[in-house]
Amino acid sequence: MRKISSIKTSSISLMLLVMAMLFIGCSDSDDDDDEYGNWVESSTFDGNSRSGAVSFTIGDKGYLVTGYDGDDYLSDTWEYNSENDYWVQKADFPGTARSGAVGFTINGKGYLGTGYNGDNGEDELNDFWEYDPTTDTWLQKADFAGTARYGAIGFAINGNGYIGTGYDGSQQKDFYKYDATTDSWEQAVGFGGEKRQDASVFVINEVAYIGLGIHNGAYEEDFYSFDGTNWTRLTDLDDDDDDDDDYEILLSGGVAFSLNGKGYVATGVSSAITNEVFEYDPSTDTWEEVPDFEGTSRQDASSFTFDDKAYVLMGRSGSFYFDDVWEFRPDELENEDD
């Protein structure tokens, strides 16, 4: 009897061991499925839903200006308090209401230029403005030196602003540098990429990374960095040279931002409106798909980036315009229920 009992005990022990190993294996598999990159919805925007708005960041405040709500071109200015998650309306933008303009920040002031207004006979625009948050005032500056356009990109590196590409009746590839100290423009030559509109740009450590957009009805795949002097072509956005790292990031009207030394492109239009998000590592010149944007798929959204957080907001899907705001937390596990 003792022998039979011993055999039963051994069998039970073996069964428990196997079950424990299976449980551990399943737990490891679940852990492997976990992805970093979480989206959390923030306070809804207080103003009208819109797309094609200009956004820029000054200190711990984000600014959203202009845009189109489906009926009207807009000229209102809004300040977002990122620490306490609320909005305050500021002085209206005094220029022509518009969408599809560009914006950036230099030395604690915001800048806005170019854009489109189909209601006033001007269509494409080339005026350029400065916003001072300490006085809540706008000041018109020297007109953008290129042709009037919309769907361009704008960024600031090394204390200078840049505007380039876009649509002025046809797609363009030129770039111009703005010197805020002299309020003057000069052409920045050397960009060897294709013409395009609705491209994307983000800045990491005073280097701009530029790509995407559409030209002659096709999505562009070339990708460049620019340090204020030199343009460098990087790995194309449609890379199928390595079976282990294949990816295809071809879209227009996406929103781009940088955070913690990485660049991100989110949403936009490719074969359809998307909510995909891609992360770029400049140290390896590689892209990785990260968890999808948790809001509705959209195009022509805007973004804010602060020292430790980034936001994607506004945009449109067809004739539906959004007023939601989403915070992106790259170091937090994805949680679709938060």
Secondary structure, 3 states (H helix, E strand, C coil): CHHHHHHHHHHHHHHHHHHHHHHHHHHHHHHHHCCEEEEEECCCCCCCCCECCEEEEECCEEEEEEEECCCCEEEEEEEEECCCCEEEEECCCCCCCEECCEEEEECCEEEEEEEEECCCCCEEEEEEEEEECCCCEEEEECCCCCCCEECCEEEEECCEEEEEEEECCCEEEEEEEEECCCCEEEECCCCCCCCEECCEEEEECCEEEEECCEECCEECCCEEEECCCCEEECCCCEECCCHHHCEECCCECCEEEEECCEEEEEEEECCCEEEEEEEEECCCCEEEEECCCCCCCCECCEEEECCCCEEEECCEECCEECCCEEEEEEEEECCCCC
